[in-house]
């Protein structure tokens, strides 16, 4: 998607800030919404549901983007 936004030349100019924002958001999440937990943590199963939901969302968006013409 970054290549489409920058005319096919500098996709990294869009991707790098996006990854940085995701990392900052993950660090600032409260403890009960933390995406990374140690095994045996009380919220361990909830985090698995979070990652399953994210994976499903990324696959759906990827499939939609793969179908559209640039």
Secondary structure, 3 states (H helix, E strand, C coil): CHHHHCCCCCCHHHHHHHHHHHHHHHHHCCHHHCCCCCCCCCCHHHHHHHHHHHHHHHHHHHHHHHHCCC
